[in-house]
């Protein structure tokens, strides 16, 4: 989350990916860096115990959302 | 004649609860006078910066810490310890954001050494981790309240503890330097015996080690090594610090044996280990166990100085404790000398 915020601050489009239970944490971090309302991508939880196939499926479903957020960031 | 209504203390305490400025227990409402006394006791200016948490975009100012020390119930003479603990929290080696935010829910363990511990009446003996001593209870509480109120570390937001632990209210004790097998912790970490210091260490659990029969260090230390290599420990990911608190009867066994601190650390490095196959069967490592995994060891500890050994607790009883570190090598214990302002 912090990496994405710091990239955005220097003009590099970036996306933070946060699992759903950490939404409030992501919002708190963005607020502490003076960027309340900073948009990030929310994904289902958990991730660590998925196998490669499940992880690939999860990633494939996210591609369009990642691109959409990137386009918004750079527009 | 004019009458100024003093706020009712009970309603003030309720107001602090409503604002979310407490740990769930009643606080002592601060006044200009009590905050000024707290600052003066540590020789601090109101606007003095005690540290910075870069990952949180947060600067910690002395006045905020003093307010939280009053809230916690500290006496003014405790403030130098609180200030030194906050400096440790802000030290880059501690890497605050990890242990403070993590799902592991670490307690911020404070170990106080040197003359100030005795002067303040910090408990290092019976029930050293328990209730009943004001400096132990309130110094650690002041640090946690500062984390919540001045360092944005609120449960559910930037404190994501899954369970947390009771040590998150306060975890502060003094080392028993009198019955110690060796030099005290702050001296082992580079300070002089006549200095006072606080060592900050992040731990997400406390495991009491029992052994009544051991009369030599080796069988006793096997129990410690076993406790430090449980399948569920985060340490499987690699070589974080651990804290051992050796109490009365066990400290005496080590002291009588003549074993050095380095010998104890070397023994634990050699024996805190699990077979790779065990770790794979428990899904602590990925993959299926191979025949070679049945005879291949994975070690949990690496460097002697990663094993902090402290002496505390009552003289009677066969109990000591292991406190595994928060789950990653990112954080390290930090010892800060405590300034004295007589």
Interface residues (C-beta under 8 A of the other chain):
Chain A: X2 X22 X24 X25 X27 X28 X29 X32 X33 X34
Chain B: X55 X56 X57 X58 X101 X152 X154 X156 X157 X158 X160
